[in-house]
Amino acid sequence: MERISWDEYFMNMAELASRRSTCLRRQVGAVIVKDNQVLATGYNGAPKGTPNCCDLNECLREKLHIPSGERHELCRAVHAENNAITQCAVNGVSCKGGTLYVTASPCNMCIKQIINAGIVRIVAKEMYPDEMSKDMLKQSKIDFEIYSPT
């Protein structure tokens, strides 16, 4: 019997988390792992108790024709990475030294929190078109790789 790798295992979890997304534009899932143990998961959606874009049947960024990678402050969703980091905080679990598996590389708003949370490795399924995020990632000491299934 051939077992899947840890990276494949956790990326599959991130992909599953993305299926909970309430975003009309891009469904993203994230998993934070340390020592091969899941610390938290997240997906993009509106803050607790507020309507999701899918409930409103409207995406403000789409309505305003804002390209991917720009004007993140106009998105009503909390991004998957931020939701996972927040889940760690709410549960009193440190993600310092952990690995983040995410279905799309982080935007510039998320990469700031990831750096400050002490995450040391990011494995992303695909690149998100955000030049500022790419620059900040290069300047950080975070190991970054695009997931490549074996």
C-alpha positions in Angstrom: 0.0 0.0 0.0 1.3 3.4 -0.9 0.5 6.3 1.5 0.1 9.9 0.5 2.7 12.4 1.7 2.0 14.8 4.6 1.9 17.7 2.2 -0.8 15.9 0.1 -2.7 15.0 3.2 -2.9 18.5 4.5 -3.4 20.1 1.1 -6.4 17.8 0.7 -7.7 19.2 4.0 -7.3 22.8 2.7 -9.2 21.9 -0.4 -12.0 20.4 1.6 -12.1 23.5 3.8 -12.4 25.7 0.7 -15.7 24.0 0.0 -17.2 25.7 3.0 -16.3 29.2 1.5 -19.2 31.6 1.1 -17.3 33.8 -1.4 -18.9 34.2 -4.9 -15.5 35.0 -6.5 -12.8 32.7 -5.1 -13.1 29.8 -2.7 -10.0 29.4 -0.5 -9.2 27.0 2.3 -6.4 26.9 4.8 -5.0 24.5 7.4 -2.3 25.4 10.0 -0.2 22.4 11.1 2.6 21.9 13.5 4.5 18.7 14.1 2.0 17.0 11.6 -0.9 17.9 13.9 -3.7 20.1 12.7 -4.0 23.3 14.8 -6.8 25.1 12.9 -8.6 25.3 9.6 -10.2 28.3 7.8 -12.1 29.3 4.7 -13.1 32.7 3.4 -16.4 34.1 4.5 -18.0 37.1 6.2 -17.4 37.6 9.9 -19.6 35.6 12.3 -23.2 36.8 12.5 -23.0 39.0 9.4 -24.4 38.1 5.9 -22.2 36.3 3.5 -21.8 37.4 -0.1 -23.7 34.2 -1.2 -26.6 35.3 1.1 -26.6 38.8 -0.4 -26.0 37.4 -3.9 -23.5 40.1 -4.5 -19.8 40.6 -4.5 -18.8 44.3 -4.1 -15.4 43.7 -5.8 -17.1 42.1 -8.8 -19.7 44.9 -8.9 -16.9 47.5 -9.0 -14.9 45.5 -11.5 -11.8 45.3 -9.2 -9.2 42.9 -10.5 -7.8 40.0 -8.4 -5.0 41.1 -6.1 -6.2 44.7 -5.6 -8.4 46.6 -3.0 -8.7 43.7 -0.5 -10.3 46.1 2.0 -13.5 46.2 -0.1 -14.0 42.4 0.4 -16.5 41.6 3.1 -14.9 38.2 3.7 -12.3 37.3 6.3 -9.7 35.3 4.3 -9.1 31.7 5.0 -5.6 32.3 6.4 -6.9 34.9 8.8 -9.8 32.7 9.9 -7.3 29.9 10.7 -5.0 32.2 12.6 -8.0 33.6 14.5 -9.2 30.1 15.3 -5.8 29.4 16.9 -6.0 32.7 18.9 -9.5 32.0 20.1 -8.5 28.5 21.2 -5.3 29.6 22.9 -3.1 27.7 20.5 0.2 29.1 19.2 0.8 28.7 15.5 4.4 29.9 15.9 6.6 27.5 14.0 3.8 26.1 12.1 3.1 25.4 8.4 0.2 26.9 6.5 -1.4 24.9 3.7 -3.6 27.1 1.5 -5.3 26.7 -1.8 -4.2 30.1 -3.1 -1.1 32.0 -2.0 -1.8 34.8 0.6 -2.7 38.3 -0.3 -0.8 41.2 1.2 -3.2 41.6 4.1 -2.9 38.0 5.0 0.9 37.7 4.6 1.3 40.4 7.2 -0.6 38.4 9.8 1.1 35.1 8.8 4.5 36.8 9.3 3.5 38.2 12.7 1.9 34.9 13.8 5.3 33.2 13.4 4.4 30.7 10.7 7.6 29.4 9.1 6.4 27.6 6.0 3.6 28.1 3.5 2.5 25.5 0.9 0.1 27.0 -1.6 -1.8 25.2 -4.4 -1.6 28.2 -6.7 -0.3 31.8 -6.9 -2.6 34.7 -6.2 -1.8 37.8 -8.3 -0.6 40.1 -5.6 2.8 41.7 -6.1 3.1 43.3 -2.7 2.4 39.9 -1.1 5.1 38.3 -3.2 7.6 41.0 -2.2 6.8 40.8 1.5 7.1 37.0 1.3 10.6 37.3 -0.3 11.6 39.7 2.5 10.4 37.4 5.2 12.1 34.2 6.4 9.1 32.0 5.5 9.8 29.0 3.4 7.3 29.2 0.5 6.5 26.6 -2.1 3.9 25.8 -4.7 2.3 22.4 -4.0 3.3 19.8 -6.4 1.6 16.4 -5.9 3.9 13.4 -6.0 
